[in-house]
Every structure is written in C-alpha cells, then in structure tokens.
Amino acid sequence: MLIGTDESSGEITFYMKGADVAMSTIVQYNDWLEEECGNMAREGLRTLVVAKKSLTEEQYQDFESRYNQAKLSIHDRNLKVAAVVESLEREMELLCLTGVEDQLQADVRPTLEMLRNAGIKIWMLTGDKLETATCIAKSSHLVSRTQDIHIFRPVCLKYYEHEFVELACQCPAVVCCRCSPTQKAHIVKLLQHHTGKRTCAIGDGGNDVSMIQAADCGIGIEGKAVFSSVFYFASVPLYQGFLMVGYATIYTMFPVFSLVLDQDVKPEMALLYPELYKDLTKGRSLSFKTFLIWVLISIYQGGILMYGALLLFESEFVHVVAISFTALILTELLMVALTIRTWHWLMVVAEFLSLGCYVASLAFLNEYFDVAFITTVTFLWKVSAITVVSCLPLYILKYLKRKFSPPSYSKLTS
C-alpha cells in the first residue's frame, strides 16, 4: 500500500500493488486483465498489477480512523483490518501490468531429481498465481510434463483437512499456490500432525520465515545481509558465481580447518592441572552470550564492508564488488588469526596459502573485477582502509579483555 499527496489539488492518491487485489477491484478491465495475467503466468512470469485510487482529505481521514480502530481490535483483528482495506479496493484506476522472469538457479533440476530418487517428497509452497506456479513446477521438473495435474480449491483445507492431506501425501509432488506466510507454516504443521514424519522447509525470502520456523529442519538459503537492505531487500546478490564458491572454499577454508590445531594449553599442562576443566563445565564457550557476540561482530563487519564501499566510494560503484570482496577476504583471514590462541606453523601456511590463492586468481576474475583497477594504488588503500576499520577495533577489544580479564589458563602460560 502506497499513499501519495497532491498539494495542488488537495487529493491523496492511494496505490495498491498485487495481481489478485487489482483484478478483483478494477471492474472495467477485469476480462482483459485476467487474460493478460494468465498469458504471462503461463510463460512462467511473475505478474504484478499496479492500480491507484485518489482520495479526498475527508475520505482518507475516514479510512485512517476506521483502519486504526480495526488494528486495535482484540477479536478478529486481521479480518477487521482486511475489511477496512477492502472497502477502498473498489473503482481503482489501472496503471500497468508487469511480468518479471524468475529464472531458476543452477542445478535446481538435478537437485530435485536426486531428492526424489532418495525417496524424499517435495512440496512447493508459493504465493504465485496458479498458472505461474504450474509453469515453474514443470520447468523445474518438480512435476513431469507427462504427469497429470489435479487442481484442488481452498475449500479443501477448511472442510476436508484430513482427507486432503491423506490424498496429497500419496501424490509424487504437491504445489500449493497463492499461499500467505501464515498458510505456508500451517501446511508444514499439517504434515507434521497428520503424517508424524519430519519436515524440512527451505526458503529464500522474508515471507518464508514462518514456514522455516515451523519445520523440524528450517533452511534459509543465500542470505544477502547488508547489501540487500541497501536496495530495498531486492533478491539480487552482490557476489555471484565463482566469488561465492571461492569464498566458501579455497579463499577461506584452509585457515578455518587449521583451527583444529589450536589449543589453549598443551596436553601435558592440562593433565597436570585438571582444575582447568572446570571452565568447560560452565559452558561459556558455547553460550547464548558467545553466539550473540559473534552475531554482533558479523553485523558490524558486514556493515563496515558494505557501507564503507558504498558511502566512501559512491562515485566508483562499478568497483564496489572488487573493493568489498577483497576487504571481506582479508577480514576473514584476520578474524581467524584473531581467534587463534596458540599458533602452529601449519596455521601460518594456511593463512598465506589462502591469501596467495586469492591474489593469484585475481588475474582470472575479469568477469567480476576490473583488472586494471585492482592493480592501482587507489584500490589498495581503499581496501586497506575498510579492512582496518573492520578489524582493528576487535583486536583492541581482545587485547583489553586479555589484559584486564585474562582466562585462567593464561596464568600457566605466562
């Protein structure tokens, strides 16, 4: 819902976005709109209808009063709010109809096929129109083009819940379309209740949170952190292709694996002073406090890396990826070094090996970086500045903590 004002006419313009809302309210365009939305949906496009309605000051004040009163209701709040909003969704002026292609990510089809071969039932819960959901289900090979598709209307869950779930569980695949976030979670709970089996929910957006939380195993894929929030939570990744693969593998994995060599005290010292084990029984190493601290560190560093590249170097947006990703790799390596308590020579090798792999690969990342730019002094000092701001405060805090509140084992090693 968007509301704009026109000072010259004293009118308030009320915008509503959404194909299902607009089609039910724009009477004069209903037939054409229904046909065009259907055509786009059958091509696998995600449809969006934009319409507007101009309100006078008095009409808006009346709406706002009823809307606020509905939100304060104790009983049937959602129904009352929906009724107030629906009262305005009439005689609206059609602005445009859009269709956006939502391409499948790589390896979606073979992944679904492997899951099916493993005997895992896959349900697709989506907010898309029936035609769009059907097209995507076929293009992703969730449903074979030779399989029959049976369509059940929403009356099914309301009056024949048990029968519907029992029948749906016998199908090789199920697609539930026009689902709200609450309905997605409700379907997951239905499966748990009626089948007694474990469920896994996978989602990539904010509207999947309820479903992910309701499942026995919830998976949120490809989180964008900070970059997405800058661009109104658009599902556009900042780092694509090999950058994502490289970050999770050769650029950072060697130092992380080398942490298994880390130790606070030597084994013979631990046997000599068994009292040291008492610290482990307190569970401080894996507490909610420790987890929260690392989350806050991630938010801080993510903000510095992203906003530092955007705000300080806004005039060179094409270089934001190169600057922020290089600073990210350096920050990751420095944070591993910050975590280490007892250095081993293999840890040093791992750090330099990962850094060397990244530097060597820069010559082959023409698709993502401007090679001419990353060889300049400007690139080096900008990356260094962001990395220092990202890591130096944490090093200072660690030094102060060890100085004023040292761990018990430090007394034995000093």
matplotlib code that plots the C-alpha trace (Angstrom):
import matplotlib.pyplot as plt

x = [0.0, 1.4, -0.1, 0.9, -0.4, -1.0, -0.8, -2.2, -5.5, -5.5, -6.1, -4.5, -3.6, -3.9, -1.8, -2.4, 0.0, -0.8, -2.4, -5.1, -6.2, -6.2, -8.1, -10.9, -11.3, -10.8, -14.1, -13.9, -10.6, -11.3, -11.6, -8.6, -6.5, -7.5, -6.5, -3.2, -2.2, -3.0, -0.9, 2.1, 1.7, 1.6, 5.0, 6.4, 6.4, 5.6, 2.8, 2.2, -0.7, -0.4, -3.5, -4.4, -7.3, -7.4, -9.0, -10.1, -8.8, -12.1, -12.1, -8.6, -9.3, -12.4, -10.3, -7.5, -9.9, -11.5, -8.2, -6.6, -9.7, -9.6, -5.9, -6.8, -9.4, -8.9, -11.1, -10.8, -8.2, -7.0, -10.5, -11.5, -8.3, -8.8, -12.4, -11.4, -8.7, -11.1, -13.6, -11.1, -10.2, -13.0, -13.2, -9.5, -7.6, -5.4, -1.8, 0.1, 0.7, 4.2, 5.7, 9.1, 11.1, 12.2, 14.9, 15.9, 19.3, 21.9, 21.4, 17.8, 16.5, 19.2, 18.9, 15.1, 15.6, 18.2, 15.9, 13.1, 15.3, 16.2, 12.5, 12.0, 8.6, 8.9, 6.1, 6.3, 4.6, 4.4, 2.5, 2.4, -0.7, -1.9, -0.6, 2.8, 3.2, 2.2, 4.7, 7.6, 6.7, 7.1, 10.2, 12.0, 11.0, 9.2, 6.3, 6.9, 5.3, 3.7, 2.1, -1.5, -2.1, -5.1, -6.3, -8.0, -9.6, -9.1, -12.3, -10.3, -8.3, -11.2, -13.7, -11.7, -8.4, -7.6, -8.8, -6.9, -3.6, -4.0, -4.7, -1.9, 0.7, 0.1, 1.0, 4.6, 4.7, 2.4, 2.2, 0.3, -0.1, -1.4, 0.0, 0.4, 3.4, 0.9, -0.6, 2.9, 3.6, 0.1, 0.7, 4.0, 2.3, -0.5, 2.1, 3.7, 0.4, -1.1, 2.0, 4.1, 7.2, 9.9, 9.7, 12.4, 11.4, 13.7, 13.1, 15.0, 12.8, 11.2, 7.8, 9.3, 10.4, 7.2, 7.4, 11.1, 10.4, 7.5, 9.6, 11.7, 14.6, 14.5, 16.9, 17.3, 19.3, 21.6, 21.2, 22.2, 22.9, 23.6, 23.7, 20.0, 18.9, 20.5, 18.5, 15.1, 15.7, 15.8, 16.9, 20.0, 23.3, 26.3, 28.8, 27.8, 29.2, 32.7, 33.1, 30.6, 32.2, 35.7, 34.8, 33.4, 36.3, 39.9, 39.8, 39.0, 38.8, 42.5, 42.7, 39.4, 40.4, 43.7, 41.9, 41.7, 45.4, 44.6, 44.9, 44.7, 47.2, 49.5, 48.1, 50.7, 49.7, 46.0, 46.8, 49.0, 46.2, 42.8, 41.2, 41.3, 38.4, 36.1, 35.9, 34.4, 31.7, 30.4, 29.5, 30.8, 32.5, 29.1, 26.7, 24.0, 26.2, 29.0, 26.7, 25.2, 28.7, 29.6, 26.3, 27.0, 30.6, 29.1, 26.7, 29.4, 31.8, 29.2, 28.0, 31.6, 32.4, 29.2, 28.5, 32.2, 32.4, 29.1, 29.4, 33.0, 33.4, 30.0, 31.4, 33.0, 30.1, 31.4, 34.3, 32.3, 32.4, 36.2, 36.8, 34.3, 35.1, 38.8, 38.3, 35.9, 38.6, 41.2, 38.8, 38.0, 41.7, 42.4, 39.5, 40.8, 44.1, 42.3, 40.7, 43.9, 45.3, 48.4, 50.0, 51.1, 53.3, 50.6, 48.3, 50.7, 51.0, 47.2, 46.8, 49.3, 48.1, 44.5, 45.7, 48.0, 45.1, 43.0, 45.8, 46.7, 43.0, 42.6, 44.1, 41.3, 38.3, 37.8, 34.1, 33.7, 36.6, 38.2, 41.8, 43.2, 41.6, 42.8, 46.4, 46.2, 47.3, 43.7, 42.3, 45.0, 44.4, 40.7, 40.7, 43.2, 41.1, 37.9, 39.8, 41.5, 38.1, 36.6, 39.2, 41.3, 38.6, 38.1, 41.8, 41.9, 38.9, 40.6, 43.8, 41.9, 40.0, 43.1, 44.8, 42.0, 40.1, 42.6, 41.4, 42.5, 44.9, 46.9, 48.3, 50.0, 51.4, 52.8]
y = [0.0, 3.4, 6.8, 10.0, 13.6, 16.2, 19.6, 21.5, 19.6, 18.7, 15.0, 11.9, 9.1, 5.5, 2.9, -0.9, -3.4, -7.1, -9.0, -10.7, -7.4, -5.4, -7.9, -8.1, -4.3, -2.9, -4.0, -2.3, -4.0, -7.4, -9.5, -8.1, -8.1, -11.7, -12.8, -10.9, -12.1, -15.6, -15.3, -14.0, -16.6, -19.5, -18.2, -18.5, -14.8, -13.3, -10.9, -7.6, -5.3, -1.6, 0.5, 3.7, 5.5, 9.2, 10.1, 13.4, 14.5, 13.6, 10.1, 9.5, 10.7, 8.4, 5.4, 6.2, 6.3, 3.0, 1.4, 2.4, 1.3, -2.1, -2.6, -2.0, -4.7, -7.6, -10.1, -10.9, -8.1, -9.5, -9.8, -6.3, -4.8, -6.6, -5.5, -1.8, -2.1, -3.9, -1.1, 1.1, -1.5, -0.5, 1.5, 1.8, 3.1, 0.6, 1.9, -1.0, -4.8, -6.2, -9.6, -10.5, -13.6, -15.5, -17.8, -21.0, -21.1, -23.5, -27.2, -26.9, -29.6, -32.3, -31.4, -32.0, -35.2, -36.5, -35.8, -37.6, -40.6, -40.6, -41.1, -37.5, -36.0, -32.4, -29.8, -26.3, -23.6, -20.3, -17.0, -17.1, -17.4, -20.9, -20.6, -19.3, -22.0, -24.7, -23.4, -23.2, -26.7, -28.0, -26.0, -27.1, -30.8, -30.9, -32.2, -34.2, -32.8, -36.2, -36.3, -35.4, -32.3, -32.3, -28.9, -28.6, -25.4, -23.8, -25.3, -28.4, -27.4, -25.8, -28.7, -31.8, -31.2, -34.8, -36.3, -33.7, -34.3, -38.0, -37.8, -35.2, -37.3, -40.0, -37.7, -37.6, -33.8, -31.1, -27.4, -25.0, -21.6, -18.2, -19.0, -16.4, -16.7, -18.0, -20.5, -21.9, -22.5, -24.0, -26.6, -27.6, -28.2, -30.1, -32.5, -32.9, -33.6, -36.0, -37.9, -37.9, -37.5, -34.9, -31.9, -29.7, -26.2, -24.3, -20.6, -17.6, -14.7, -12.9, -14.4, -17.9, -17.3, -18.6, -21.8, -22.3, -21.9, -24.3, -27.1, -29.7, -28.5, -25.0, -23.8, -20.2, -20.1, -17.4, -14.7, -11.2, -9.5, -5.9, -5.4, -6.5, -4.0, -1.1, -1.9, -2.4, -6.2, -7.0, -10.6, -9.5, -11.0, -8.7, -11.6, -14.1, -17.2, -18.2, -15.4, -17.2, -20.6, -19.3, -17.6, -20.8, -22.9, -22.0, -18.4, -19.2, -22.9, -23.6, -21.2, -22.4, -26.1, -25.2, -24.1, -27.8, -27.4, -24.6, -25.2, -23.0, -25.1, -28.0, -31.6, -32.2, -29.0, -30.0, -33.3, -31.6, -29.1, -30.9, -27.8, -26.2, -28.5, -26.6, -23.7, -26.1, -27.2, -23.7, -23.8, -20.3, -21.2, -22.2, -20.0, -17.7, -14.8, -16.0, -16.6, -13.1, -11.6, -13.2, -12.2, -8.6, -8.8, -10.1, -7.2, -4.7, -6.0, -6.6, -3.0, -1.7, -3.7, -2.9, 0.7, 1.6, 0.6, 2.4, 5.6, 6.4, 5.3, 6.1, 7.7, 4.4, 2.0, -0.3, -1.1, -1.8, -5.6, -5.7, -3.4, -5.0, -8.6, -8.2, -6.5, -9.4, -12.0, -10.1, -9.6, -13.3, -14.2, -11.7, -12.8, -16.4, -15.1, -13.2, -16.4, -18.4, -18.8, -20.9, -20.6, -23.6, -23.4, -25.0, -22.2, -19.7, -21.7, -21.9, -18.2, -17.3, -20.2, -18.8, -15.3, -16.5, -18.4, -15.2, -12.9, -15.4, -15.8, -12.0, -12.3, -14.7, -12.8, -10.5, -11.3, -9.8, -7.3, -4.6, -6.0, -2.5, -1.0, -3.7, -3.1, 0.6, 2.3, 3.6, 0.1, -0.9, 2.0, 1.8, -2.0, -1.4, 1.4, -0.7, -3.7, -1.7, -0.2, -3.6, -5.5, -3.1, -2.3, -6.0, -6.5, -3.7, -5.1, -8.6, -7.0, -5.1, -8.2, -10.3, -7.6, -6.8, -10.1, -12.9, -16.5, -18.9, -20.8, -17.7, -17.7, -21.0, -19.9, -16.6]
z = [0.0, -1.0, -0.3, -2.1, -1.8, -4.4, -2.8, -5.8, -5.7, -2.1, -3.0, -1.6, -4.1, -2.8, -4.6, -4.3, -5.8, -6.4, -9.2, -7.0, -5.4, -8.5, -10.6, -8.1, -7.9, -11.4, -12.8, -16.2, -17.0, -15.4, -18.6, -20.3, -17.1, -16.3, -19.8, -19.9, -16.4, -17.4, -20.5, -18.6, -15.9, -18.4, -19.6, -16.1, -15.4, -12.0, -12.6, -10.8, -11.3, -10.3, -9.7, -8.0, -6.4, -5.5, -2.1, -0.8, 2.6, 4.2, 2.6, 3.8, 7.3, 7.5, 6.2, 8.7, 11.6, 10.7, 9.9, 13.3, 15.1, 13.4, 14.3, 18.0, 18.0, 20.3, 18.5, 14.7, 14.2, 10.9, 9.5, 10.5, 9.1, 5.8, 5.6, 6.1, 3.4, 1.1, 1.3, -0.6, -3.2, -5.5, -8.7, -8.9, -12.0, -13.7, -14.2, -15.6, -15.7, -15.4, -15.9, -14.4, -15.3, -12.3, -13.6, -11.9, -10.2, -11.5, -10.7, -9.5, -11.8, -11.0, -7.3, -7.3, -9.2, -6.7, -3.8, -5.5, -6.2, -2.5, -1.6, -0.3, -1.0, -2.2, -1.9, -3.4, -1.3, -3.2, -3.3, -7.1, -9.3, -10.2, -13.8, -12.7, -10.1, -12.6, -15.2, -12.6, -11.3, -14.8, -15.7, -12.5, -13.3, -9.9, -12.0, -15.2, -18.3, -18.8, -15.4, -14.8, -12.7, -10.4, -9.0, -5.6, -4.4, -1.0, 0.4, 0.8, 3.8, 5.6, 5.4, 4.4, 6.0, 6.9, 3.6, 1.6, 3.4, 3.2, -0.6, -1.2, 0.6, -2.0, -4.8, -6.2, -5.8, -4.5, -5.3, -3.1, -4.7, -3.5, -0.1, 2.6, 5.0, 7.7, 5.3, 4.5, 8.1, 8.6, 5.8, 7.4, 10.7, 8.9, 7.5, 10.9, 12.6, 10.0, 8.9, 12.0, 9.8, 9.9, 7.6, 6.2, 4.9, 2.6, 1.7, 0.4, 1.5, 4.5, 3.6, 4.2, 7.8, 9.4, 7.3, 8.2, 11.9, 11.9, 10.3, 12.1, 10.0, 8.6, 6.0, 4.8, 1.6, 0.2, 2.7, 1.4, 4.7, 4.3, 0.5, 0.2, 2.8, 0.9, -2.2, -0.5, 0.1, -3.6, -4.2, -6.1, -4.9, -4.7, -5.1, -7.8, -9.5, -8.6, -6.0, -3.8, -4.5, -3.9, -0.6, 0.8, -0.4, -1.4, -0.2, 3.4, 4.1, 4.9, 7.9, 9.2, 9.0, 10.7, 13.8, 14.8, 15.7, 18.1, 21.9, 25.0, 26.9, 26.0, 26.7, 29.4, 31.1, 31.1, 32.7, 35.3, 36.2, 35.9, 37.6, 34.1, 33.1, 35.4, 32.9, 30.3, 32.7, 32.9, 29.2, 28.5, 25.2, 23.6, 25.4, 24.0, 25.1, 22.9, 20.0, 20.3, 20.4, 17.1, 15.6, 16.6, 15.2, 11.9, 11.7, 12.5, 10.0, 7.3, 7.7, 7.5, 4.4, 2.6, 3.6, 3.6, -0.1, -0.9, 1.1, 0.9, -2.8, -4.2, -7.4, -8.2, -7.8, -10.5, -8.2, -5.1, -5.7, -6.1, -3.0, -0.7, -1.6, -1.2, 2.1, 3.0, 2.3, 4.3, 7.2, 7.2, 7.4, 10.1, 12.1, 12.1, 13.2, 16.0, 17.2, 17.4, 20.9, 20.2, 16.8, 14.8, 11.7, 9.6, 10.6, 9.2, 6.0, 5.7, 6.1, 3.4, 1.2, 1.1, 0.6, -2.2, -3.9, -3.9, -5.2, -8.0, -9.0, -9.5, -12.9, -13.9, -12.4, -15.4, -15.3, -11.8, -11.4, -13.4, -13.6, -14.4, -11.3, -8.8, -9.7, -8.7, -5.5, -5.1, -4.9, -2.3, 0.1, -0.1, 0.7, 3.5, 5.0, 5.1, 6.5, 9.2, 10.3, 10.2, 12.3, 14.3, 17.0, 17.6, 18.1, 20.6, 22.5, 22.6, 23.9, 26.6, 27.6, 28.0, 29.9, 32.4, 32.5, 31.4, 31.2, 33.9, 31.6, 30.8, 34.3, 33.5, 30.2, 31.3]

ax = plt.figure().add_subplot(projection="3d")
ax.plot(x, y, z, "-o")
ax.set_aspect("equal")
plt.show()
